Amino acid sequence: MSTSETAASSTERSVRILEAACTVIVRDGAHGLRMASVAREAQVSKALVHYYFATRQALLRSALQFSEERWNAALDEQLALLPTAAAKVERMLVAGIEPDLPFREQRALGNEIWSTLRTDDELRPLVERSYKAWLGRLVGLIDDGRADGSVPASVDAEPAGWRLAAVADGLDSLLYLGLADREQAARLMRGAIALELGTA
């Protein structure tokens, strides 16, 4: 086997383990993440999981980053097809409500990991950076909308972005707890966007 084939094989194994870790976190919660559970889900040995991820904490951090990268790649692909920044804001905020992968998984995994932050100081900076990047992207899109005319110039991008993020987080919690369905949440999210961006 050539060096490039070996590297590709190693990458495939790592991805398989990370996919399994994401599945376990969504199913069992962040507190339920165990190397043995991930090994069973990935159909590999526990030793192989430890080879790629020395500790449970390293696996948890890597799973969060992996899920976020997949979310961003899928979102980039969808946003590139939309004509205005206002349409991109709506797509970004409604995507997490939809049942399709990877959006559904990212929000569910995020909820599970957020639930550990009160007792996990090591994970907090990673989650904080991730959230700030997401929020920054949202604010940037609103600002782009002011530039392309799809959002009124009177809209202040940063507070509007914060308020929309708060609505998205609240709806996500309602979905997570089963207190709202996806159709209702999507309708409420679109209503909040229309009010904030002056497109109602």
C-alpha positions in Angstrom: 0.0 0.0 0.0 1.4 3.4 -1.0 1.8 6.3 1.5 -1.1 8.2 0.0 -3.3 5.1 0.2 -2.3 4.6 3.9 -3.1 8.3 4.6 -6.5 7.9 2.9 -7.3 4.8 4.8 -6.3 6.5 8.1 -8.5 9.5 7.3 -11.4 7.2 6.5 -11.0 5.4 9.8 -10.9 8.7 11.7 -14.0 10.0 10.0 -15.8 6.8 10.7 -15.0 7.1 14.4 -16.0 10.8 14.5 -19.3 10.0 12.7 -19.9 7.2 15.3 -19.1 9.6 18.1 -21.6 12.2 16.8 -24.2 9.4 16.7 -23.5 8.3 20.3 -23.6 11.9 21.6 -26.9 12.6 20.0 -28.4 9.3 21.1 -26.9 9.0 24.6 -25.9 12.6 25.5 -22.5 14.1 25.9 -22.3 12.5 29.4 -23.0 9.1 27.8 -20.0 9.3 25.4 -17.8 6.2 26.1 -15.0 5.0 24.0 -16.5 1.5 24.0 -19.9 2.8 22.7 -18.1 4.7 19.9 -16.1 1.6 19.0 -19.3 -0.5 18.8 -21.1 2.1 16.7 -18.1 2.4 14.3 -17.6 -1.3 14.3 -13.9 -1.0 15.2 -11.9 -1.9 18.3 -11.8 0.2 21.3 -8.0 0.3 20.9 -8.4 1.9 17.5 -10.6 4.6 18.9 -7.9 5.3 21.6 -5.2 5.3 18.8 -6.9 8.2 17.1 -8.3 10.0 20.2 -6.3 9.4 23.3 -9.0 10.5 25.7 -12.7 10.8 25.9 -12.3 14.6 26.1 -10.2 14.7 22.9 -12.9 12.7 21.2 -15.7 15.0 22.4 -13.8 18.1 21.2 -13.0 16.5 17.8 -16.6 15.4 17.4 -17.8 18.9 18.0 -15.3 20.3 15.5 -16.1 17.6 12.9 -19.9 18.2 13.2 -19.4 22.0 12.9 -17.2 21.6 9.8 -19.8 19.4 8.1 -22.5 21.9 9.0 -20.5 24.8 7.6 -19.7 22.9 4.4 -23.3 22.0 3.8 -24.5 25.5 4.6 -21.9 27.1 2.3 -23.2 24.9 -0.5 -26.8 26.0 0.0 -26.0 29.7 0.6 -24.1 29.9 -2.6 -27.3 29.2 -4.5 -29.2 32.1 -3.0 -29.4 35.6 -4.7 -29.6 37.9 -1.7 -28.1 38.2 1.8 -31.5 38.3 3.3 -32.4 35.0 1.8 -29.1 33.6 3.1 -30.0 34.8 6.7 -33.3 33.0 6.5 -31.6 29.8 5.2 -28.9 29.9 7.9 -31.5 30.2 10.7 -34.1 27.8 9.4 -31.5 25.1 8.4 -31.1 23.9 12.0 -34.8 23.4 12.4 -35.1 21.0 9.4 -34.8 17.3 9.9 -32.1 16.7 7.2 -28.5 15.8 8.1 -26.1 17.3 8.9 -28.2 20.2 10.2 -30.4 18.1 12.5 -27.4 16.4 13.9 -25.4 19.6 14.5 -28.2 21.2 16.5 -28.9 18.1 18.6 -25.2 17.5 19.2 -24.7 21.2 20.1 -27.6 20.9 22.7 -26.0 17.8 24.3 -22.5 19.5 24.5 -23.9 22.8 25.8 -25.5 20.8 28.7 -22.0 19.8 29.9 -20.5 23.3 30.0 -21.4 24.0 33.6 -19.1 21.2 34.6 -16.5 21.2 31.8 -14.2 24.3 31.8 -12.0 22.7 29.2 -14.7 22.4 26.6 -16.2 25.9 27.2 -13.6 27.9 25.1 -14.2 25.7 22.1 -18.0 26.1 22.3 -17.7 29.8 22.9 -15.5 30.2 19.8 -17.9 28.2 17.8 -20.9 30.2 18.8 -19.2 33.5 18.3 -18.1 32.4 14.8 -21.8 31.4 14.0 -23.1 34.7 15.4 -20.4 36.7 13.5 -21.4 35.0 10.3 -25.1 35.8 10.9 -24.3 39.5 11.7 -22.1 39.6 8.6 -24.9 38.4 6.4 -27.3 41.0 7.7 -24.7 43.6 7.0 -24.3 42.2 3.5 -28.0 42.5 3.1 -27.8 46.2 3.9 -25.2 46.5 1.2 -27.1 44.6 -1.5 -30.5 46.2 -0.6 -32.3 43.1 0.6 -32.2 44.4 4.2 -33.2 48.0 4.9 -30.2 50.3 5.7 -31.9 51.3 9.0 -31.4 47.8 10.4 -28.5 47.7 12.9 -26.9 44.4 12.0 -25.3 43.4 15.3 -28.3 43.8 17.7 -30.5 42.3 15.0 -28.2 39.3 14.8 -28.1 38.8 18.5 -31.9 38.9 18.8 -32.3 36.5 15.9 -29.7 34.2 17.5 -31.6 34.3 20.7 -34.9 33.4 18.9 -33.1 30.5 17.1 -31.6 29.2 20.4 -35.0 29.4 22.2 -36.8 27.6 19.4 -34.1 25.0 19.3 -34.6 24.4 23.0 -38.4 24.0 22.5 -37.7 21.4 19.7 -35.2 19.6 21.9 -37.7 19.3 24.7 -40.5 18.4 22.3 -42.6 21.5 23.2 -42.8 22.6 19.5 -42.8 20.8 16.2 -40.5 21.7 13.3 -43.2 23.3 11.2 -44.2 25.6 14.0 -40.6 26.5 14.8 -39.8 27.3 11.2 -42.9 29.5 11.0 -41.9 31.4 14.1 -38.3 31.7 13.0 -39.4 33.2 9.6 -41.7 35.6 11.4 -38.9 36.8 13.7 -36.6 37.3 10.7 -39.2 39.3 8.8 -39.7 41.5 11.8 -36.0 42.1 12.5 -35.0 42.6 8.9 -38.0 44.8 8.0 -39.3 42.4 5.3 -42.6 41.6 6.9 
